[in-house]
Amino acid sequence: MDGARPAQPRAGRIRGALNPAHWTLWQQRGSLIFYCFLVEPIALAATLWAAVTVPTHRWDLAVFGILSCLGVLQAELGRKIERVRRLVSDTPHINLTSVWTFAGVLLLPPALVTALIAVLYLHLATRSLARIKRVPPFRTTLNASLVVITCYAAEFVLVRLGVPDMYGALTAGWRGVTAITLAAVAYFLVSAITIVPALTITKRTIKAFFGGLGDNLLEVATLCLGLLTALTLATLPALAVAIVPPLLVLHRAVLIKQLEIAATTDEKTGLFNTTGWHLLASRELARAQRSTRSTFGVLMIDLDYFKLINDEHGHLAGDTVLRAVAATIKSAVRDYDSVGRFGGEEFVVLLPDIGPAAVLAVAERIRSAIESLKVEYEDGTATRAIGGLSASIGVATYPDGGTAVDRLLQAADKALYRAKDAGRNQVVDGTAIA
């Protein structure tokens, strides 16, 4: 009897998953629900049309089987790496399945491309991500549908240019090269464009959602490997398995880079953490020391009465305020300035190639922006707003405020406490104090 008990909760979960009334989709924002019901019927209709109009041959089935097996094999071998990558990555929608799906675009009829995507994403959901978190089925279905649309867009480019597949490209010369290149470009762009509606759901910036250069280079690399996979299967199919080892090496290299980024990033705000900011400040100091005329500024920013926000609105609302302030500070400085979270409600800013007067102007601009900030957060079923924020800011400039990073931070910190003692919500120059 005792051995049978654990099966009951699982059976209940399965029954709940099969009951449409219990789907987690209905708990999402209306925009996400709408997007699901827009995208998925389009992908389904396109697949049914392709299945009826485009014939499937026996060799196509063999290629489908090979790509499916290689995709599952690569996912199994790289499963631990992918789990860690998704835990530290801010762009989990970027993955290595493009290798196999783009190869499918170049080799398979559209309906089999859809079947290939279904195999890969079903395996991804049930195996690769099983120990990270339970991924709602609607998310897997939506992601797979977006990939289907992306693949069909690339197929459309090939057909319009008169090169329907890799086999035709091999005899089409430069026209074949051009067609495949444009298909890859279409794949990359449509994959990016179809993600954009998610911005309204997650409230993230385009830059944050699409990731950095490394994330996008990974997508380009997978498309290139997909091209090589298709070329190999079209000429020497027995060598197709040779694609897997370099793909696993690429996967590990990307993980190492993302771990480096995660080690220097504050998880709560996305800013540099203390370690990351110190590294950048040390590099800027070394650069300034090589030039007798170079100066840079350091700002120490502390939110006033932040504990009262946590006490009155709760710590989750306080975290929302911290993220909003972080975004406000970043928007008030230049793209190449470095903003870090120094701990608690303290922030620090590195301003390269700037004079003392300009440093004070930037600090005042940040103070004013924080003062006018209103932060909304969800409190149960109601939306509440937090206003009346203010910050005290201490300023130090190299070399007058100090000739070492720690000395500059000490000067800015002393100025910050002067600002607190003088009534808060003001900027104090610590260079003269130093």
PECORNOR-V806014 format. One line per field, one symbol per residue. ss: DSSP state (H for helix, E for strand, C for the rest). phi: phi as a letter, one per 30 degrees, with the letter a starting at -180 (. if undefined). psi: psi as a letter, one per 30 degrees, with the letter a starting at -180 (. if undefined). A space follows every 50 residues. Layout:
ss->???
phi->???
psi->???
This chain:
ss->CHHHHHHHHHHHHHHHHHCHHHCHHHHCCHHHHHHHHHHHHHHHHHHHHH HHHCCCCHHHHHHHHHHHHHHHHHHHHCHHHHHHHHHHCCCCCCCCCHHH HHHHHHHCCHHHHHHHHHHHHHHHHHHHCCCCCCCCHHHHHHHHHHHHHH HHHHHHHHHHCCCCCHHHHCCCCHHHHHHHHHHHHHHHHHHHHCCHHHHH HHCCCHHHHHCCHHHHHHHHHHHHHHHHHHHHHHHCHHHCCHHHHHHHHH HHHHHHHHHHHHHCECCCCCCECHHHHHHHHHHHHHHHHHCCCCCEEEEE EEECCHHHHHHHHCHHHHHHHHHHHHHHHHHCCCCCCEEEEEECCEEEEE EECCCHHHHHHHHHHHHHHHHCCCEEEEECCEEEEECCCCEEEEEEEECC CCCCHHHHHHHHHHHHHHHHHCCCCCEEECCCCC
phi->.dddddddeddddddddddedcddedcddedddddedddddddddddddd ddccdccddddddedddddddddddddcdddddddddcdcbdddbcdded ddddedbcdedddddddddddddedccdcdcdaddeeddddddddddedd ddddddddddcibdadddddccidddddddddddddedddeddddeeddd cdhcdeddddicddddddddddddddddddddddbbedcdddddeddddd eddddedddddddccdddcidddeddddddddddddddddbdcdbacbcc cbddhdddddddcjdddddddedddedddddccddcdccbcckhccbbbc cdhadeddddddddddeddddcdbccbdciccccbcbidabcbcbbbdcd dlcbedddddddddddddddddkihacbdddddd
psi->eeffeffeeeeeeeeeefjffgkfefflleeeeeeefeeeeeeeeeeeee eefjlkleeeeeeeeeeeeeeeeeeeegeeeeeeefefkfiffjagffee eeeeefflleefeeeeeeeefeeeefdegefeljkkeeeeeeeeeeeeee eeeeeeeeefggifaeeeefggbfeeeeeeeeeeeeeeeeeeeffeffef efhlleeeefaaeeeeeeeeeeeeeeeeeeeeffeiefgefffeefeeee eeeeeeeeeeeefgkkeefglkaeeeeeeeeeeeeeeeffkffklllkkk kkkkheeeeeeefleeeeeeeeeeeeeeeefflleglkklkfkbgklkkk jlikleeeeeeeeeeeeeeeegkkkklkicflklkkagllkkkkkkkkfe flgleeeeeeeeeeeeeeeefgglhlkkjfeee.
